[in-house]
């Protein structure tokens, strides 16, 4: 039987309790989850090949926020 490759999702979230809940739920549904707590970490994680989706905290805190005019790609 062929094993399916997990789809990778990058979660950018700065609240620790939400990180744990999101990661647990996505992993339960078969995703490989990469985590970042700010935009700088997200940009580093974006070097990982195969990311299929990004979960971005709309209210991300810090200099570069989820509402900024920057690009993760």
PDB file with SEQRES, HELIX, SHEET and CRYST1 records, atoms N, CA, C and O in Angstrom:
SEQRES   1 A   73  UNK UNK UNK UNK UNK UNK UNK UNK UNK UNK UNK UNK UNK          
SEQRES   2 A   73  UNK UNK UNK UNK UNK UNK UNK UNK UNK UNK UNK UNK UNK          
SEQRES   3 A   73  UNK UNK UNK UNK UNK UNK UNK UNK UNK UNK UNK UNK UNK          
SEQRES   4 A   73  UNK UNK UNK UNK UNK UNK UNK UNK UNK UNK UNK UNK UNK          
SEQRES   5 A   73  UNK UNK UNK UNK UNK UNK UNK UNK UNK UNK UNK UNK UNK          
SEQRES   6 A   73  UNK UNK UNK UNK UNK UNK UNK UNK                              
HELIX    1 AA1 UNK A   16  UNK A   28  1                                  13    
HELIX    2 AA2 UNK A   39  UNK A   45  1                                   7    
SHEET    1 AA1 3 UNK A  31  UNK A  36  0                                        
SHEET    2 AA1 3 UNK A   7  UNK A  12  1                                        
SHEET    3 AA1 3 UNK A  51  UNK A  56  1                                        
CRYST1    1.000    1.000    1.000  90.00  90.00  90.00 P 1           1          
ATOM      1  N   UNK A   1       0.836  -1.183   0.000  1.00  0.00           N  
ATOM      2  CA  UNK A   1       0.000   0.000   0.000  1.00  0.00           C  
ATOM      3  C   UNK A   1       0.880   1.245   0.000  1.00  0.00           C  
ATOM      4  O   UNK A   1       1.805   1.353   0.805  1.00  0.00           O  
ATOM      5  N   UNK A   2       0.597   2.177  -0.892  1.00  0.00           N  
ATOM      6  CA  UNK A   2       1.363   3.411  -1.012  1.00  0.00           C  
ATOM      7  C   UNK A   2       1.000   4.363   0.124  1.00  0.00           C  
ATOM      8  O   UNK A   2      -0.174   4.631   0.381  1.00  0.00           O  
ATOM      9  N   UNK A   3       2.044   4.874   0.807  1.00  0.00           N  
ATOM     10  CA  UNK A   3       1.817   5.833   1.888  1.00  0.00           C  
ATOM     11  C   UNK A   3       1.710   7.237   1.290  1.00  0.00           C  
ATOM     12  O   UNK A   3       2.572   7.657   0.518  1.00  0.00           O  
ATOM     13  N   UNK A   4       0.655   7.951   1.652  1.00  0.00           N  
ATOM     14  CA  UNK A   4       0.453   9.308   1.159  1.00  0.00           C  
ATOM     15  C   UNK A   4       1.398  10.269   1.868  1.00  0.00           C  
ATOM     16  O   UNK A   4       1.620  10.166   3.075  1.00  0.00           O  
ATOM     17  N   UNK A   5       1.953  11.206   1.099  1.00  0.00           N  
ATOM     18  CA  UNK A   5       2.813  12.233   1.665  1.00  0.00           C  
ATOM     19  C   UNK A   5       1.934  13.288   2.330  1.00  0.00           C  
ATOM     20  O   UNK A   5       0.947  13.740   1.749  1.00  0.00           O  
ATOM     21  N   UNK A   6       2.296  13.675   3.546  1.00  0.00           N  
ATOM     22  CA  UNK A   6       1.518  14.686   4.260  1.00  0.00           C  
ATOM     23  C   UNK A   6       1.654  16.040   3.580  1.00  0.00           C  
ATOM     24  O   UNK A   6       2.726  16.395   3.090  1.00  0.00           O  
ATOM     25  N   UNK A   7       0.573  16.781   3.554  1.00  0.00           N  
ATOM     26  CA  UNK A   7       0.604  18.154   3.057  1.00  0.00           C  
ATOM     27  C   UNK A   7       1.144  19.046   4.176  1.00  0.00           C  
ATOM     28  O   UNK A   7       0.838  18.849   5.352  1.00  0.00           O  
ATOM     29  N   UNK A   8       1.947  20.021   3.785  1.00  0.00           N  
ATOM     30  CA  UNK A   8       2.606  20.887   4.760  1.00  0.00           C  
ATOM     31  C   UNK A   8       1.888  22.224   4.824  1.00  0.00           C  
ATOM     32  O   UNK A   8       1.589  22.836   3.799  1.00  0.00           O  
ATOM     33  N   UNK A   9       1.615  22.669   6.051  1.00  0.00           N  
ATOM     34  CA  UNK A   9       1.002  23.979   6.271  1.00  0.00           C  
ATOM     35  C   UNK A   9       1.891  24.763   7.244  1.00  0.00           C  
ATOM     36  O   UNK A   9       2.358  24.228   8.250  1.00  0.00           O  
ATOM     37  N   UNK A  10       2.108  26.023   6.926  1.00  0.00           N  
ATOM     38  CA  UNK A  10       2.865  26.917   7.802  1.00  0.00           C  
ATOM     39  C   UNK A  10       1.868  27.734   8.617  1.00  0.00           C  
ATOM     40  O   UNK A  10       1.015  28.427   8.063  1.00  0.00           O  
ATOM     41  N   UNK A  11       1.987  27.645   9.934  1.00  0.00           N  
ATOM     42  CA  UNK A  11       1.116  28.403  10.835  1.00  0.00           C  
ATOM     43  C   UNK A  11       1.939  29.534  11.444  1.00  0.00           C  
ATOM     44  O   UNK A  11       2.961  29.292  12.086  1.00  0.00           O  
ATOM     45  N   UNK A  12       1.485  30.772  11.237  1.00  0.00           N  
ATOM     46  CA  UNK A  12       2.144  31.953  11.799  1.00  0.00           C  
ATOM     47  C   UNK A  12       1.198  32.521  12.848  1.00  0.00           C  
ATOM     48  O   UNK A  12       0.191  33.149  12.523  1.00  0.00           O  
ATOM     49  N   UNK A  13       1.539  32.291  14.109  1.00  0.00           N  
ATOM     50  CA  UNK A  13       0.675  32.657  15.233  1.00  0.00           C  
ATOM     51  C   UNK A  13       1.564  33.012  16.418  1.00  0.00           C  
ATOM     52  O   UNK A  13       2.546  32.320  16.685  1.00  0.00           O  
ATOM     53  N   UNK A  14       1.227  34.092  17.133  1.00  0.00           N  
ATOM     54  CA  UNK A  14       2.065  34.526  18.256  1.00  0.00           C  
ATOM     55  C   UNK A  14       1.505  34.167  19.629  1.00  0.00           C  
ATOM     56  O   UNK A  14       2.175  34.399  20.635  1.00  0.00           O  
ATOM     57  N   UNK A  15       0.312  33.614  19.703  1.00  0.00           N  
ATOM     58  CA  UNK A  15      -0.265  33.257  20.999  1.00  0.00           C  
ATOM     59  C   UNK A  15      -0.048  31.771  21.258  1.00  0.00           C  
ATOM     60  O   UNK A  15      -0.535  30.916  20.518  1.00  0.00           O  
ATOM     61  N   UNK A  16       0.701  31.481  22.337  1.00  0.00           N  
ATOM     62  CA  UNK A  16       1.131  30.114  22.615  1.00  0.00           C  
ATOM     63  C   UNK A  16      -0.023  29.119  22.751  1.00  0.00           C  
ATOM     64  O   UNK A  16       0.073  28.000  22.247  1.00  0.00           O  
ATOM     65  N   UNK A  17      -1.102  29.502  23.415  1.00  0.00           N  
ATOM     66  CA  UNK A  17      -2.198  28.557  23.582  1.00  0.00           C  
ATOM     67  C   UNK A  17      -2.866  28.243  22.246  1.00  0.00           C  
ATOM     68  O   UNK A  17      -3.346  27.127  22.046  1.00  0.00           O  
ATOM     69  N   UNK A  18      -2.902  29.203  21.335  1.00  0.00           N  
ATOM     70  CA  UNK A  18      -3.465  28.948  20.006  1.00  0.00           C  
ATOM     71  C   UNK A  18      -2.536  28.089  19.156  1.00  0.00           C  
ATOM     72  O   UNK A  18      -2.997  27.244  18.389  1.00  0.00           O  
ATOM     73  N   UNK A  19      -1.224  28.303  19.292  1.00  0.00           N  
ATOM     74  CA  UNK A  19      -0.257  27.491  18.550  1.00  0.00           C  
ATOM     75  C   UNK A  19      -0.488  26.016  18.846  1.00  0.00           C  
ATOM     76  O   UNK A  19      -0.578  25.201  17.928  1.00  0.00           O  
ATOM     77  N   UNK A  20      -0.582  25.675  20.109  1.00  0.00           N  
ATOM     78  CA  UNK A  20      -0.764  24.275  20.500  1.00  0.00           C  
ATOM     79  C   UNK A  20      -2.069  23.711  19.954  1.00  0.00           C  
ATOM     80  O   UNK A  20      -2.092  22.594  19.436  1.00  0.00           O  
ATOM     81  N   UNK A  21      -3.150  24.468  20.064  1.00  0.00           N  
ATOM     82  CA  UNK A  21      -4.454  23.986  19.598  1.00  0.00           C  
ATOM     83  C   UNK A  21      -4.481  23.810  18.080  1.00  0.00           C  
ATOM     84  O   UNK A  21      -4.975  22.800  17.577  1.00  0.00           O  
ATOM     85  N   UNK A  22      -3.957  24.782  17.362  1.00  0.00           N  
ATOM     86  CA  UNK A  22      -3.951  24.729  15.896  1.00  0.00           C  
ATOM     87  C   UNK A  22      -3.094  23.567  15.422  1.00  0.00           C  
ATOM     88  O   UNK A  22      -3.502  22.793  14.556  1.00  0.00           O  
ATOM     89  N   UNK A  23      -1.897  23.451  15.998  1.00  0.00           N  
ATOM     90  CA  UNK A  23      -0.978  22.381  15.592  1.00  0.00           C  
ATOM     91  C   UNK A  23      -1.583  21.005  15.861  1.00  0.00           C  
ATOM     92  O   UNK A  23      -1.495  20.113  15.016  1.00  0.00           O  
ATOM     93  N   UNK A  24      -2.185  20.831  17.010  1.00  0.00           N  
ATOM     94  CA  UNK A  24      -2.807  19.550  17.355  1.00  0.00           C  
ATOM     95  C   UNK A  24      -3.920  19.200  16.383  1.00  0.00           C  
ATOM     96  O   UNK A  24      -3.987  18.071  15.899  1.00  0.00           O  
ATOM     97  N   UNK A  25      -4.787  20.147  16.093  1.00  0.00           N  
ATOM     98  CA  UNK A  25      -5.925  19.899  15.201  1.00  0.00           C  
ATOM     99  C   UNK A  25      -5.462  19.596  13.779  1.00  0.00           C  
ATOM    100  O   UNK A  25      -5.959  18.659  13.154  1.00  0.00           O  
ATOM    101  N   UNK A  26      -4.513  20.380  13.260  1.00  0.00           N  
ATOM    102  CA  UNK A  26      -4.038  20.151  11.898  1.00  0.00           C  
ATOM    103  C   UNK A  26      -3.295  18.821  11.787  1.00  0.00           C  
ATOM    104  O   UNK A  26      -3.467  18.098  10.805  1.00  0.00           O  
ATOM    105  N   UNK A  27      -2.470  18.490  12.784  1.00  0.00           N  
ATOM    106  CA  UNK A  27      -1.755  17.213  12.771  1.00  0.00           C  
ATOM    107  C   UNK A  27      -2.746  16.048  12.820  1.00  0.00           C  
ATOM    108  O   UNK A  27      -2.544  15.034  12.152  1.00  0.00           O  
ATOM    109  N   UNK A  28      -3.796  16.189  13.593  1.00  0.00           N  
ATOM    110  CA  UNK A  28      -4.830  15.150  13.678  1.00  0.00           C  
ATOM    111  C   UNK A  28      -5.455  14.886  12.306  1.00  0.00           C  
ATOM    112  O   UNK A  28      -5.825  13.756  11.988  1.00  0.00           O  
ATOM    113  N   UNK A  29      -5.564  15.932  11.509  1.00  0.00           N  
ATOM    114  CA  UNK A  29      -6.165  15.808  10.176  1.00  0.00           C  
ATOM    115  C   UNK A  29      -5.124  15.516   9.095  1.00  0.00           C  
ATOM    116  O   UNK A  29      -5.423  15.624   7.906  1.00  0.00           O  
ATOM    117  N   UNK A  30      -3.914  15.151   9.495  1.00  0.00           N  
ATOM    118  CA  UNK A  30      -2.932  14.657   8.560  1.00  0.00           C  
ATOM    119  C   UNK A  30      -1.960  15.651   7.972  1.00  0.00           C  
ATOM    120  O   UNK A  30      -1.227  15.316   7.042  1.00  0.00           O  
ATOM    121  N   UNK A  31      -1.933  16.862   8.488  1.00  0.00           N  
ATOM    122  CA  UNK A  31      -0.990  17.861   7.993  1.00  0.00           C  
ATOM    123  C   UNK A  31       0.338  17.760   8.735  1.00  0.00           C  
ATOM    124  O   UNK A  31       0.376  17.422   9.918  1.00  0.00           O  
ATOM    125  N   UNK A  32       1.421  18.056   8.028  1.00  0.00           N  
ATOM    126  CA  UNK A  32       2.696  18.326   8.674  1.00  0.00           C  
ATOM    127  C   UNK A  32       2.661  19.820   8.943  1.00  0.00           C  
ATOM    128  O   UNK A  32       2.388  20.606   8.036  1.00  0.00           O  
ATOM    129  N   UNK A  33       2.934  20.223  10.181  1.00  0.00           N  
ATOM    130  CA  UNK A  33       2.773  21.617  10.579  1.00  0.00           C  
ATOM    131  C   UNK A  33       4.124  22.250  10.881  1.00  0.00           C  
ATOM    132  O   UNK A  33       4.884  21.759  11.716  1.00  0.00           O  
ATOM    133  N   UNK A  34       4.411  23.352  10.187  1.00  0.00           N  
ATOM    134  CA  UNK A  34       5.568  24.181  10.499  1.00  0.00           C  
ATOM    135  C   UNK A  34       5.053  25.391  11.262  1.00  0.00           C  
ATOM    136  O   UNK A  34       3.991  25.922  10.938  1.00  0.00           O  
ATOM    137  N   UNK A  35       5.792  25.829  12.269  1.00  0.00           N  
ATOM    138  CA  UNK A  35       5.326  26.919  13.110  1.00  0.00           C  
ATOM    139  C   UNK A  35       6.266  28.118  13.046  1.00  0.00           C  
ATOM    140  O   UNK A  35       7.480  27.968  12.900  1.00  0.00           O  
ATOM    141  N   UNK A  36       5.682  29.314  13.158  1.00  0.00           N  
ATOM    142  CA  UNK A  36       6.425  30.563  13.285  1.00  0.00           C  
ATOM    143  C   UNK A  36       5.615  31.480  14.187  1.00  0.00           C  
ATOM    144  O   UNK A  36       4.384  31.483  14.145  1.00  0.00           O  
ATOM    145  N   UNK A  37       6.319  32.259  15.003  1.00  0.00           N  
ATOM    146  CA  UNK A  37       5.600  33.168  15.913  1.00  0.00           C  
ATOM    147  C   UNK A  37       5.671  34.623  15.457  1.00  0.00           C  
ATOM    148  O   UNK A  37       5.078  35.504  16.080  1.00  0.00           O  
ATOM    149  N   UNK A  38       6.404  34.871  14.362  1.00  0.00           N  
ATOM    150  CA  UNK A  38       6.472  36.224  13.814  1.00  0.00           C  
ATOM    151  C   UNK A  38       6.835  36.142  12.332  1.00  0.00           C  
ATOM    152  O   UNK A  38       7.121  35.062  11.813  1.00  0.00           O  
ATOM    153  N   UNK A  39       6.820  37.276  11.667  1.00  0.00           N  
ATOM    154  CA  UNK A  39       7.074  37.302  10.222  1.00  0.00           C  
ATOM    155  C   UNK A  39       8.497  36.869   9.895  1.00  0.00           C  
ATOM    156  O   UNK A  39       8.711  36.166   8.908  1.00  0.00           O  
ATOM    157  N   UNK A  40       9.474  37.276  10.705  1.00  0.00           N  
ATOM    158  CA  UNK A  40      10.861  36.876  10.439  1.00  0.00           C  
ATOM    159  C   UNK A  40      11.015  35.358  10.474  1.00  0.00           C  
ATOM    160  O   UNK A  40      11.666  34.778   9.604  1.00  0.00           O  
ATOM    161  N   UNK A  41      10.419  34.715  11.476  1.00  0.00           N  
ATOM    162  CA  UNK A  41      10.458  33.247  11.549  1.00  0.00           C  
ATOM    163  C   UNK A  41       9.727  32.632  10.360  1.00  0.00           C  
ATOM    164  O   UNK A  41      10.168  31.621   9.813  1.00  0.00           O  
ATOM    165  N   UNK A  42       8.618  33.237   9.962  1.00  0.00           N  
ATOM    166  CA  UNK A  42       7.847  32.724   8.825  1.00  0.00           C  
ATOM    167  C   UNK A  42       8.666  32.762   7.543  1.00  0.00           C  
ATOM    168  O   UNK A  42       8.614  31.832   6.738  1.00  0.00           O  
ATOM    169  N   UNK A  43       9.422  33.842   7.355  1.00  0.00           N  
ATOM    170  CA  UNK A  43      10.250  33.952   6.154  1.00  0.00           C  
ATOM    171  C   UNK A  43      11.322  32.872   6.112  1.00  0.00           C  
ATOM    172  O   UNK A  43      11.657  32.364   5.042  1.00  0.00           O  
ATOM    173  N   UNK A  44      11.856  32.524   7.270  1.00  0.00           N  
ATOM    174  CA  UNK A  44      12.831  31.432   7.341  1.00  0.00           C  
ATOM    175  C   UNK A  44      12.134  30.106   7.007  1.00  0.00           C  
ATOM    176  O   UNK A  44      12.651  29.311   6.222  1.00  0.00           O  
ATOM    177  N   UNK A  45      10.976  29.877   7.599  1.00  0.00           N  
ATOM    178  CA  UNK A  45      10.236  28.635   7.351  1.00  0.00           C  
ATOM    179  C   UNK A  45       9.816  28.502   5.885  1.00  0.00           C  
ATOM    180  O   UNK A  45       9.666  27.391   5.377  1.00  0.00           O  
ATOM    181  N   UNK A  46       9.628  29.631   5.214  1.00  0.00           N  
ATOM    182  CA  UNK A  46       9.207  29.594   3.808  1.00  0.00           C  
ATOM    183  C   UNK A  46      10.260  28.958   2.907  1.00  0.00           C  
ATOM    184  O   UNK A  46       9.969  28.626   1.757  1.00  0.00           O  
ATOM    185  N   UNK A  47      11.468  28.785   3.408  1.00  0.00           N  
ATOM    186  CA  UNK A  47      12.511  28.117   2.631  1.00  0.00           C  
ATOM    187  C   UNK A  47      12.238  26.623   2.506  1.00  0.00           C  
ATOM    188  O   UNK A  47      12.817  25.954   1.650  1.00  0.00           O  
ATOM    189  N   UNK A  48      11.363  26.102   3.353  1.00  0.00           N  
ATOM    190  CA  UNK A  48      10.993  24.686   3.328  1.00  0.00           C  
ATOM    191  C   UNK A  48      10.166  24.405   2.084  1.00  0.00           C  
ATOM    192  O   UNK A  48       9.166  25.077   1.830  1.00  0.00           O  
ATOM    193  N   UNK A  49      10.579  23.424   1.320  1.00  0.00           N  
ATOM    194  CA  UNK A  49       9.848  23.080   0.098  1.00  0.00           C  
ATOM    195  C   UNK A  49       8.557  22.341   0.440  1.00  0.00           C  
ATOM    196  O   UNK A  49       8.494  21.586   1.410  1.00  0.00           O  
ATOM    197  N   UNK A  50       7.556  22.568  -0.359  1.00  0.00           N  
ATOM    198  CA  UNK A  50       6.334  21.791  -0.247  1.00  0.00           C  
ATOM    199  C   UNK A  50       5.226  22.398   0.587  1.00  0.00           C  
ATOM    200  O   UNK A  50       4.213  21.738   0.817  1.00  0.00           O  
ATOM    201  N   UNK A  51       5.377  23.627   1.049  1.00  0.00           N  
ATOM    202  CA  UNK A  51       4.304  24.255   1.823  1.00  0.00           C  
ATOM    203  C   UNK A  51       3.110  24.462   0.897  1.00  0.00           C  
ATOM    204  O   UNK A  51       3.233  25.079  -0.161  1.00  0.00           O  
ATOM    205  N   UNK A  52       1.965  23.946   1.301  1.00  0.00           N  
ATOM    206  CA  UNK A  52       0.756  24.029   0.483  1.00  0.00           C  
ATOM    207  C   UNK A  52      -0.199  25.125   0.936  1.00  0.00           C  
ATOM    208  O   UNK A  52      -1.046  25.574   0.162  1.00  0.00           O  
ATOM    209  N   UNK A  53      -0.063  25.562   2.204  1.00  0.00           N  
ATOM    210  CA  UNK A  53      -0.965  26.593   2.725  1.00  0.00           C  
ATOM    211  C   UNK A  53      -0.274  27.330   3.871  1.00  0.00           C  
ATOM    212  O   UNK A  53       0.651  26.814   4.499  1.00  0.00           O  
ATOM    213  N   UNK A  54      -0.748  28.552   4.126  1.00  0.00           N  
ATOM    214  CA  UNK A  54      -0.246  29.351   5.245  1.00  0.00           C  
ATOM    215  C   UNK A  54      -1.439  29.802   6.079  1.00  0.00           C  
ATOM    216  O   UNK A  54      -2.407  30.355   5.555  1.00  0.00           O  
ATOM    217  N   UNK A  55      -1.356  29.560   7.368  1.00  0.00           N  
ATOM    218  CA  UNK A  55      -2.347  30.050   8.330  1.00  0.00           C  
ATOM    219  C   UNK A  55      -1.699  31.266   8.980  1.00  0.00           C  
ATOM    220  O   UNK A  55      -0.776  31.110   9.779  1.00  0.00           O  
ATOM    221  N   UNK A  56      -2.155  32.462   8.661  1.00  0.00           N  
ATOM    222  CA  UNK A  56      -1.543  33.694   9.143  1.00  0.00           C  
ATOM    223  C   UNK A  56      -2.465  34.400  10.128  1.00  0.00           C  
ATOM    224  O   UNK A  56      -3.610  34.722   9.812  1.00  0.00           O  
ATOM    225  N   UNK A  57      -1.945  34.631  11.318  1.00  0.00           N  
ATOM    226  CA  UNK A  57      -2.664  35.376  12.351  1.00  0.00           C  
ATOM    227  C   UNK A  57      -2.903  36.801  11.839  1.00  0.00           C  
ATOM    228  O   UNK A  57      -1.954  37.539  11.574  1.00  0.00           O  
ATOM    229  N   UNK A  58      -4.156  37.174  11.704  1.00  0.00           N  
ATOM    230  CA  UNK A  58      -4.530  38.499  11.216  1.00  0.00           C  
ATOM    231  C   UNK A  58      -4.042  39.602  12.158  1.00  0.00           C  
ATOM    232  O   UNK A  58      -3.708  40.702  11.717  1.00  0.00           O  
ATOM    233  N   UNK A  59      -4.004  39.299  13.448  1.00  0.00           N  
ATOM    234  CA  UNK A  59      -3.616  40.281  14.458  1.00  0.00           C  
ATOM    235  C   UNK A  59      -2.230  39.995  15.025  1.00  0.00           C  
ATOM    236  O   UNK A  59      -1.992  40.208  16.214  1.00  0.00           O  
ATOM    237  N   UNK A  60      -1.328  39.522  14.199  1.00  0.00           N  
ATOM    238  CA  UNK A  60       0.037  39.225  14.611  1.00  0.00           C  
ATOM    239  C   UNK A  60       0.691  40.495  15.147  1.00  0.00           C  
ATOM    240  O   UNK A  60       0.593  41.557  14.533  1.00  0.00           O  
ATOM    241  N   UNK A  61       1.355  40.380  16.288  1.00  0.00           N  
ATOM    242  CA  UNK A  61       1.996  41.548  16.892  1.00  0.00           C  
ATOM    243  C   UNK A  61       3.432  41.693  16.393  1.00  0.00           C  
ATOM    244  O   UNK A  61       3.994  40.770  15.802  1.00  0.00           O  
ATOM    245  N   UNK A  62       3.997  42.833  16.633  1.00  0.00           N  
ATOM    246  CA  UNK A  62       5.382  43.086  16.248  1.00  0.00           C  
ATOM    247  C   UNK A  62       5.470  44.142  15.167  1.00  0.00           C  
ATOM    248  O   UNK A  62       4.462  44.718  14.755  1.00  0.00           O  
ATOM    249  N   UNK A  63       6.692  44.391  14.710  1.00  0.00           N  
ATOM    250  CA  UNK A  63       6.927  45.413  13.695  1.00  0.00           C  
ATOM    251  C   UNK A  63       6.227  45.062  12.383  1.00  0.00           C  
ATOM    252  O   UNK A  63       5.597  45.921  11.766  1.00  0.00           O  
ATOM    253  N   UNK A  64       6.335  43.804  11.957  1.00  0.00           N  
ATOM    254  CA  UNK A  64       5.635  43.318  10.762  1.00  0.00           C  
ATOM    255  C   UNK A  64       4.449  42.500  11.245  1.00  0.00           C  
ATOM    256  O   UNK A  64       4.637  41.458  11.872  1.00  0.00           O  
ATOM    257  N   UNK A  65       3.240  42.946  10.968  1.00  0.00           N  
ATOM    258  CA  UNK A  65       2.029  42.299  11.480  1.00  0.00           C  
ATOM    259  C   UNK A  65       1.323  41.524  10.379  1.00  0.00           C  
ATOM    260  O   UNK A  65       1.737  41.548   9.219  1.00  0.00           O  
ATOM    261  N   UNK A  66       0.254  40.839  10.757  1.00  0.00           N  
ATOM    262  CA  UNK A  66      -0.557  40.114   9.800  1.00  0.00           C  
ATOM    263  C   UNK A  66      -1.304  41.032   8.844  1.00  0.00           C  
ATOM    264  O   UNK A  66      -1.854  40.570   7.844  1.00  0.00           O  
ATOM    265  N   UNK A  67      -1.329  42.335   9.142  1.00  0.00           N  
ATOM    266  CA  UNK A  67      -2.014  43.307   8.298  1.00  0.00           C  
ATOM    267  C   UNK A  67      -1.050  44.109   7.424  1.00  0.00           C  
ATOM    268  O   UNK A  67      -1.485  44.946   6.633  1.00  0.00           O  
ATOM    269  N   UNK A  68       0.252  43.863   7.559  1.00  0.00           N  
ATOM    270  CA  UNK A  68       1.263  44.661   6.872  1.00  0.00           C  
ATOM    271  C   UNK A  68       1.220  44.528   5.361  1.00  0.00           C  
ATOM    272  O   UNK A  68       0.490  43.705   4.810  1.00  0.00           O  
ATOM    273  N   UNK A  69       2.020  45.359   4.705  1.00  0.00           N  
ATOM    274  CA  UNK A  69       2.089  45.338   3.257  1.00  0.00           C  
ATOM    275  C   UNK A  69       3.313  44.584   2.770  1.00  0.00           C  
ATOM    276  O   UNK A  69       3.946  44.981   1.791  1.00  0.00           O  
ATOM    277  N   UNK A  70       3.646  43.499   3.449  1.00  0.00           N  
ATOM    278  CA  UNK A  70       4.785  42.667   3.110  1.00  0.00           C  
ATOM    279  C   UNK A  70       4.287  41.389   2.427  1.00  0.00           C  
ATOM    280  O   UNK A  70       3.087  41.115   2.409  1.00  0.00           O  
ATOM    281  N   UNK A  71       5.182  40.642   1.887  1.00  0.00           N  
ATOM    282  CA  UNK A  71       4.827  39.410   1.210  1.00  0.00           C  
ATOM    283  C   UNK A  71       5.619  38.249   1.799  1.00  0.00           C  
ATOM    284  O   UNK A  71       6.825  38.364   2.016  1.00  0.00           O  
ATOM    285  N   UNK A  72       4.942  37.132   2.057  1.00  0.00           N  
ATOM    286  CA  UNK A  72       5.617  35.951   2.561  1.00  0.00           C  
ATOM    287  C   UNK A  72       6.191  35.112   1.422  1.00  0.00           C  
ATOM    288  O   UNK A  72       6.888  34.129   1.674  1.00  0.00           O  
ATOM    289  N   UNK A  73       5.912  35.478   0.191  1.00  0.00           N  
ATOM    290  CA  UNK A  73       6.417  34.665  -0.921  1.00  0.00           C  
ATOM    291  C   UNK A  73       7.519  35.372  -1.650  1.00  0.00           C  
ATOM    292  O   UNK A  73       8.064  34.836  -2.616  1.00  0.00           O  
TER     293      UNK A  73                                                      
END                                                                             
